Amino acid sequence: MQRICSSLSQAGYDVTLIGRQLPASKVLKEMPFKQKRLKCIFNKGKLFYLEYNLRLFIFFLFLRKFDAICAVDLDTLLAGTKAAKLRRKKIIYDAHEYFTQVPEVVERPKVQKIWNWVAQRCIPRCDSAYTVCQSLASEFKKLYGKDFEVIRNLPLAQPLLDHKDDRKKPFILLYQGMLNNGRGLEEMLLAMQQFNASEVQFWLAGEGDLSESLRKLAEELKLGERVKFLGFVDPSELKTLTKESDIGINLLKNKGLNYYYSLANKFFDYVMAEKPSINMDFPEYRLHCEEFEVGLLLKDLNSETIVNAVNSILLEERYEELKANCRRAKAVWTWEQEAEKLLLVYKKLFL
């Protein structure tokens, strides 16, 4: 959101990014756009979604002046659509994910039914819409009869690193992101039993719903130094950490179309750090690896499959080949180029 808001602000738009205030929220950093946090009594569950949408609706109704609302994901679209139409303003939908197909929703049919109702009611009424990959754009067009532009969550351009053999044992496999259901993390821990701590280590940068259970599983498997839980890592420190690693891990279970059609930020973060990655053989990763082979694609999450992929990618000649592809890809997959498509969406909206 910082990249999107900054690009719009630099193009001359008056932008306000609205979020929510949590007990553990850090102080907002100064940005080239305005920022506003709304405080909620409830911070999770059905009551949170109801309260947050109500607070957003009231905020928009009494906001002195605006020309458009951009609702980020389905959980803010109902409030944004109602307020925009009531005030006769534009409503834009920014779909960062396939909300009705996330595992937490797919596994709860009644909850999924509610969000499907919101989607069917609100998305066709949007003045403009965009999402993070072509697979989702095509799926949304089929479901809602609405054209979606594709604006990928690409990183800002970064200079090439010194081209030297910086691999030192132990080889570091890095996962960055939330420790949540369906990310293939349990399978990674099981696979780590096949490696020696002096040869290969698996580092996890992040926390989430599975934080406690994953730590417990690592203890039960007696993985010791083979696995390190780093907790939440500041984004600036994460860049350095990624550059110090050797292989990026981006595994997913096929638990709903949100994962199957995903194009995770971490996939591009690994490329920017010039690190080959191991990903699932899902449509978007296959498509991007056909353009630049920056990593390996797995058909399944069996331990043998994961171990074979790690061993294959660590072969010096193969590793250097994939690393060279990352260096080529990072010059193309940049936010500076993707932002031009974003600005065109907004330019068309206000013609």
Sequence and secondary structure as in RCSB ss.txt:
>XXXX:A:sequence
MQRICSSLSQAGYDVTLIGRQLPASKVLKEMPFKQKRLKCIFNKGKLFYLEYNLRLFIFFLFLRKFDAICAVDLD
TLLAGTKAAKLRRKKIIYDAHEYFTQVPEVVERPKVQKIWNWVAQRCIPRCDSAYTVCQSLASEFKKLYGKDFEV
IRNLPLAQPLLDHKDDRKKPFILLYQGMLNNGRGLEEMLLAMQQFNASEVQFWLAGEGDLSESLRKLAEELKLGE
RVKFLGFVDPSELKTLTKESDIGINLLKNKGLNYYYSLANKFFDYVMAEKPSINMDFPEYRLHCEEFEVGLLLKD
LNSETIVNAVNSILLEERYEELKANCRRAKAVWTWEQEAEKLLLVYKKLFL
>XXXX:A:secstr
 HHHHHHHHHTT   EEEEEE TT       SSEEEEEE S  SHHHHHHHHHHHHHHHHHH S  SEEEEESGG
GHHHHHHHHHHTT EEEEEESS GGGSHHHHT HHHHHHHHHHHHHHGGG SEEEESSHHHHHHHHHHHS   EE
             S    SSEEEEEES   TTSSHHHHHHHGGGS TTTEEEEEE   TTHHHHHHHHHHTT GG
GEEEEES  HHHHHHHHHH SEEEE     SHHHHT   HHHHHHHHTT  EEEE  HHHHHHHHHS  EEEES 
  HHHHHHHHHHHTSHHHHHHHHHHHHHHTTTS HHHHHHHHHHHHHHHT 
